[in-house]
Amino acid sequence: MMKLTNSITKTLFQKIKNISNSSKPPFSSSSLYKSIPKEKVDCLVIGAGIVGIAIAKELSINHGREDLVVDSAPIFGTGTSSRNSEVIHAGIYYPPNTLKAAFCFRGKELLYKYCRDHEIPHKQIGKLIVATGLSEVPKLTVLMTRGIQNGVEGLRMMEGYKATTLEPELQCVKALWSPSSGIVDSHSLMPSLVDYDHTMDLGRS
Ligand SMILES: Cc1cc2nc3c(=O)[nH]c(=O)nc-3n(C[C@H](O)[C@H](O)[C@H](O)COP(=O)(O)OP(=O)(O)OC[C@H]3O[C@@H](n4cnc5c(N)ncnc54)[C@H](O)[C@@H]3O)c2cc1C
């Protein structure tokens, strides 16, 4: 189990670690638990994926909250957040007037800024969404309309031969060019959000 905290005392961690390492089953000895000092925090975040650690950092840095992040894994970011495609999405896919669409669009801008400010490897390389057959072309049109409604700028439909000038290995009849899409190195992004001075591995939970 891992805990990230901005001010919980190390004594607490050591006591809990002693319990985890104890040969006795922990539930047989309630006195051990009683000996643990009760800690109070403003916010408890469960799950140290990208969402949890980003929320914790925001609460701590910009809102002055004392927060504690716990995870069942021994280190942060072992779940989906370290196994995804690392695409910074433009905001094309979610239906207009939904929170997902609004967060994706705004989050993209904030993420690019954060990456620039903190020197996180990233690139706004753009993305081609392709129709490999004529039957898929209407789907591209839907995505383009949706993207425009969501405020995504620069979307452009292009013929397949034009798309191959951007990516020669591509075979498609049409493509939707999304210039504001990009990629980010999530393995640099996540550690940048973590306060290592207050990160403790507590062994098994
Ligand atoms: C194949 C794939 C590709 C993707 N590609 C992209 C992409 O290119 N771009 C993009 O923006 N998004 C992408 N996503 C989505 C993105 O990865 C997720 O939205 C994001 O990682 C979710 O982060 P999270 O912190 O909510 O969850 P997670 O990263 O899953 O973190 C959850 C944490 O909670 C912990 N946990 C769970 N249950 C408990 C419990 N009971 N007690 C304690 N801890 C617990 C887990 O150990 C884990 O560390 C992709 C997703 C998938 C599956």
The ligand as an SDF file (V2000), in Angstrom:
LIG
                    3D

 53 58  0  0  0  0  0  0  0  0999 V2000
   -6.3030    1.1510  -23.7790 C   0  0  0  0  0  0  0  0  0  0  0  0
   -6.5410    2.5620  -23.2590 C   0  0  0  0  0  0  0  0  0  0  0  0
   -5.9920    3.6270  -23.9320 C   0  0  0  0  0  0  0  0  0  0  0  0
   -6.2280    4.9330  -23.4830 C   0  0  0  0  0  0  0  0  0  0  0  0
   -5.6620    5.9740  -24.1520 N   0  0  0  0  0  0  0  0  0  0  0  0
   -5.8450    7.2320  -23.7080 C   0  0  0  0  0  0  0  0  0  0  0  0
   -5.2330    8.3320  -24.3480 C   0  0  0  0  0  0  0  0  0  0  0  0
   -4.5070    8.1630  -25.3310 O   0  0  0  0  0  0  0  0  0  0  0  0
   -5.4460    9.5770  -23.8530 N   0  0  0  0  0  0  0  0  0  0  0  0
   -6.2450    9.7990  -22.7590 C   0  0  0  0  0  0  0  0  0  0  0  0
   -6.4100   10.9550  -22.3630 O   0  0  0  0  0  0  0  0  0  0  0  0
   -6.8330    8.7640  -22.1080 N   0  0  0  0  0  0  0  0  0  0  0  0
   -6.6380    7.5110  -22.5480 C   0  0  0  0  0  0  0  0  0  0  0  0
   -7.2250    6.4630  -21.8900 N   0  0  0  0  0  0  0  0  0  0  0  0
   -8.0040    6.7580  -20.6860 C   0  0  0  0  0  0  0  0  0  0  0  0
   -7.0600    7.0900  -19.5090 C   0  0  0  0  0  0  0  0  0  0  0  0
   -5.9820    6.1760  -19.4400 O   0  0  0  0  0  0  0  0  0  0  0  0
   -7.8720    7.0610  -18.2130 C   0  0  0  0  0  0  0  0  0  0  0  0
   -8.9720    7.9350  -18.3330 O   0  0  0  0  0  0  0  0  0  0  0  0
   -7.0400    7.4880  -17.0160 C   0  0  0  0  0  0  0  0  0  0  0  0
   -5.8180    6.7900  -16.9300 O   0  0  0  0  0  0  0  0  0  0  0  0
   -7.8630    7.2620  -15.7570 C   0  0  0  0  0  0  0  0  0  0  0  0
   -7.0710    7.6580  -14.6610 O   0  0  0  0  0  0  0  0  0  0  0  0
   -7.5390    7.3190  -13.2060 P   0  0  0  0  0  0  0  0  0  0  0  0
   -6.5670    7.9750  -12.2850 O   0  0  0  0  0  0  0  0  0  0  0  0
   -8.9840    7.6670  -13.0750 O   0  0  0  0  0  0  0  0  0  0  0  0
   -7.5080    5.7300  -13.1180 O   0  0  0  0  0  0  0  0  0  0  0  0
   -6.2880    4.7050  -12.9100 P   0  0  0  0  0  0  0  0  0  0  0  0
   -5.0620    5.0940  -13.6450 O   0  0  0  0  0  0  0  0  0  0  0  0
   -6.8670    3.3600  -13.2290 O   0  0  0  0  0  0  0  0  0  0  0  0
   -5.9800    4.8110  -11.3810 O   0  0  0  0  0  0  0  0  0  0  0  0
   -6.8380    4.2900  -10.3930 C   0  0  0  0  0  0  0  0  0  0  0  0
   -5.9930    3.9330   -9.1910 C   0  0  0  0  0  0  0  0  0  0  0  0
   -6.8620    3.5200   -8.1640 O   0  0  0  0  0  0  0  0  0  0  0  0
   -6.2930    2.4150   -7.4990 C   0  0  0  0  0  0  0  0  0  0  0  0
   -7.3970    1.6870   -6.8710 N   0  0  0  0  0  0  0  0  0  0  0  0
   -8.4310    1.0880   -7.4850 C   0  0  0  0  0  0  0  0  0  0  0  0
   -9.2560    0.5770   -6.5810 N   0  0  0  0  0  0  0  0  0  0  0  0
   -8.7440    0.8720   -5.3460 C   0  0  0  0  0  0  0  0  0  0  0  0
   -9.1380    0.6120   -4.0170 C   0  0  0  0  0  0  0  0  0  0  0  0
  -10.2720   -0.0500   -3.7480 N   0  0  0  0  0  0  0  0  0  0  0  0
   -8.3660    1.0480   -2.9960 N   0  0  0  0  0  0  0  0  0  0  0  0
   -7.2250    1.7310   -3.2420 C   0  0  0  0  0  0  0  0  0  0  0  0
   -6.8000    2.0160   -4.4960 N   0  0  0  0  0  0  0  0  0  0  0  0
   -7.5480    1.5810   -5.5250 C   0  0  0  0  0  0  0  0  0  0  0  0
   -5.5650    1.6440   -8.5790 C   0  0  0  0  0  0  0  0  0  0  0  0
   -4.5150    0.8530   -8.0340 O   0  0  0  0  0  0  0  0  0  0  0  0
   -5.0390    2.7750   -9.4620 C   0  0  0  0  0  0  0  0  0  0  0  0
   -3.7300    3.1650   -9.1100 O   0  0  0  0  0  0  0  0  0  0  0  0
   -7.0160    5.1530  -22.3280 C   0  0  0  0  0  0  0  0  0  0  0  0
   -7.5620    4.0620  -21.6570 C   0  0  0  0  0  0  0  0  0  0  0  0
   -7.3240    2.7780  -22.1040 C   0  0  0  0  0  0  0  0  0  0  0  0
   -7.9050    1.6190  -21.3500 C   0  0  0  0  0  0  0  0  0  0  0  0
  1  2  1  0
  2  3  1  0
  2 52  2  0
  3  4  2  0
  4  5  1  0
  4 50  1  0
  5  6  2  0
  6  7  1  0
  6 13  1  0
  7  8  2  0
  7  9  1  0
  9 10  1  0
 10 11  2  0
 10 12  1  0
 12 13  2  0
 13 14  1  0
 14 15  1  0
 14 50  1  0
 15 16  1  0
 16 17  1  0
 16 18  1  0
 18 19  1  0
 18 20  1  0
 20 21  1  0
 20 22  1  0
 22 23  1  0
 23 24  1  0
 24 25  2  0
 24 26  1  0
 24 27  1  0
 27 28  1  0
 28 29  2  0
 28 30  1  0
 28 31  1  0
 31 32  1  0
 32 33  1  0
 33 34  1  0
 33 48  1  0
 34 35  1  0
 35 36  1  0
 35 46  1  0
 36 37  1  0
 36 45  1  0
 37 38  2  0
 38 39  1  0
 39 40  1  0
 39 45  2  0
 40 41  1  0
 40 42  2  0
 42 43  1  0
 43 44  2  0
 44 45  1  0
 46 47  1  0
 46 48  1  0
 48 49  1  0
 50 51  2  0
 51 52  1  0
 52 53  1  0
M  END
$$$$
